[in-house]
Amino acid sequence: MLNRLGKQTIVFKNKPRVISHYSVVGPKEGNGNFGKFFHKILKDDLFGEKSYEAAESKMLMLAITEAIKVSGIPTDEIDALFAGDLMNQITSSSFAARSLKLPYLGLFGACSTMAESLIMGACHVDGGFARYAACATGSHFSSAEKQFRYPLELGTQRPPCSQWTVTGTGCTILGNADMGITVDSATIGKVVDWNITDANNMGAAMAPAAADTLKAHLEDTGRKLADYDLILTGDLGKLGSEILIDLMEYNGYHLGTNYNDCGQMIFSNTQKTFMGGSGCGCGASILNSYVFDRMEEHKLNNVLFIATGALMSSLSSQQGNSIPSIAHAVSFNIGGK
Amino acid sequence: MLNRLGKQTIVFKNKPRVISHYSVVGPKEGNGNFGKFFHKILKDDLFGEKSYEAAESKMLMLAITEAIKVSGIPTDEIDALFAGDLMNQITSSSFAARSLKLPYLGLFGACSTMAESLIMGACHVDGGFARYAACATGSHFSSAEKQFRYPLELGTQRPPCSQWTVTGTGCTILGNADMGITVDSATIGKVVDWNITDANNMGAAMAPAAADTLKAHLEDTGRKLADYDLILTGDLGKLGSEILIDLMEYNGYHLGTNYNDCGQMIFSNTQKTFMGGSGCGCGASILNSYVFDRMEEHKLNNVLFIATGALMSSLSSQQGNSIPSIAHAVSFNIGGK
């Protein structure tokens, strides 16, 4: 029995569901457009820790423990934690997993990790390999900035096409249940590289990957863009979203008012983030707050979430390589379709 | 239908099988104890590339493409590539995935990645989410040394408890078939940290994780150590293996002559690697050559492969953190049990 459609898409026949979800963000994100939707807004992005890396890990742990608490499921029935982040060797996730004492499978998909963890979690629940799965990711502006770009203390000027890494984490608990948001299908992305070498222009690097996966999803499932109330990319930002719209137009698909991008949405125009937000935490925090909340209220019934990731490292950029990118898509619905 | 046993173990009811396997190693590994078993031995560990990172990625790509070629399966029926490596942001895997144009899910489990990729691949094949899955990982001495320790040019003296990162890659193609090695079960590890802070003593850091997972596997499945012809850890090295034997003894399990460790086995005593080999490529290259070959010849019928990973980064060590570790176990059998 093959649970696949077309070349890249998985169909979940046992309909794993979103049992609970939780989001944690930093103060700047709390002051942005989605402040009222996030579950926990930190007053200080060091979160009582001595380093930004430790703060990022603590935020991730908080999102996971709170999501488990909200689910009402005993922690020892969470059969697997799928998590990853942007830090070298995904230390934020591994340190969180150390405290949580859950069976742990570490992922790296850069900013596509929320979708990747949901794909893994949904496969494990759907296939009966896990009763419940925790799917989580997050990012932190300060830890990402120092690792990928410049020391914060330098006060380096940000180029106009840059995005602001979101300080935020999100966790979804998946499992079998009679009611709630269903994970319907997932389209696994391929690595796409259009030779962008500017690590300050992630949107342009990732947009072709988003277009590739969205096109594959529509072809594999036979669906139309209009079948979704919301098609939401993870963190293309303003420029990347415009490029995606152009690329899809070129492929004969018109992305209309049911399309938006978490990077474009998360900050207000007065927050000086140029092209908007980025980072694993961008899509993760919005999906696990606003999007799932609106679905549970039936204001959104069919959502396609496409998280995009730029798969370079500081070293690969220094060695002159272009930025390989990927996008994974997960479709959700509620109340039958 | 829950395909689980006990707390951490998955049982594969549809019996995914090893369709093909391939290993690529560097010249030093070729001169070691397993030289005659590896499929491809490089003459030069730069492999015609300008950087060790590019060489590592090319080796990984070679293992994957050759494993696919040996399998006889058309590349477009490989529905997912599960791969990861030690490089920051797993660039070796992502750059390989870029060339291969396969649906790609990136993993990070440090040196546990071969087992992690097999778990993911087996779940996808068993659950009908993929027809065939490619599971791969690798490491390179020179890229790992410069990233985690010191520039090679410094000629830093190696401490006696250190291990030598293996330059090697391995790939397994999993799928449904009537004959061949079966992936029988998998035990997902938890992160274990016994407060080792010496990044030159990975064996000691990882041994408690190996003990934890092996104990969980035996408890979950009700099996005995003697049920396996071979219990093989990934890269504990000589010291780590001795610690594992002690820890298991303490828990009431006597690891006998059916236990060995890839790190301990791979190099000869004259090769001056102190505690032996390490790195994702250590377990990956031996599993995908010697072990699967011996199983196909029915010289080994039941094998438990436990890959161990140290989940720290250079930064986490510099910030004074101890080394969280993990081990994942996968059991294989052939010819019924």
Interface residues (C-beta under 8 A of the other chain):
Chain A: M1 L2 N3 R4 K7 Q8 I10 S51 E53 A54 D76 D79 A80 G84 L86 M87 N88 Q89 I90 T91 S94 F95 A97 R98 K101 L102 P103 Y104 L105 G106 L107 F108 G109 A110 E116 I119 M120 C123 H124 D126 G127 G128 F129 A130 R131 Q147 I188 G189 K190 V191 V192 D193 L311 M312 S313 S314 L315 S316 Q319 N321 P324 I326 H328
Chain B: M1 L2 N3 R4 K7 Q8 I10 S51 E53 A54 D76 D79 A80 G84 L86 M87 N88 Q89 I90 T91 S94 F95 A97 R98 K101 L102 P103 Y104 L105 G106 L107 F108 G109 A110 E116 I119 M120 C123 H124 D126 G127 G128 F129 A130 R131 Q147 I188 G189 K190 V191 V192 D193 L311 M312 S313 S314 L315 S316 Q319 N321 P324 I326 H328
